[in-house]
């Protein structure tokens, strides 16, 4: 059994958190246009939209390296403006036995929560990935403020 961890980071967003939730929930395919240096591709592998049970694929550049991530949507809460994504394939599972990402949004904040289990104690905490998603959030904020 690996070492479990949880990271939480919130970033203030001047456009409000709800429009950012809308991008992740209904216009996720636009993120690669909003943040092309970080997100190269997003597609829905199974399902029609970002809803519980949908399987999605991301191609992204993290810390100068091209990576892929396959996720299943575990939960969507429209009242709390949150989405829970469970990683089921890709580069993260080379380092982690499990990895779940939750995005939640309120009036002025976007919060990212990572819950994971590292394969060994030597695996670093996913701080670079956390910084990456915060940068993508700020890219979306800039897009919405235009």
Secondary structure, DSSP 8 states (H G I E B T S, - for coil): --EEEEEEEEEE-TT-HHHHHHHHHH-GGGHHHHSTTTEEEEEEEESSSS-TT-EEEEEEEETTEEEEEEEEEEEEETTTTEEEEEEEEETHHHHEEEEEEEEEE-SSEEEEEEEEEESSTTS--SHHHHHHHHHHHHHHHHHHH-
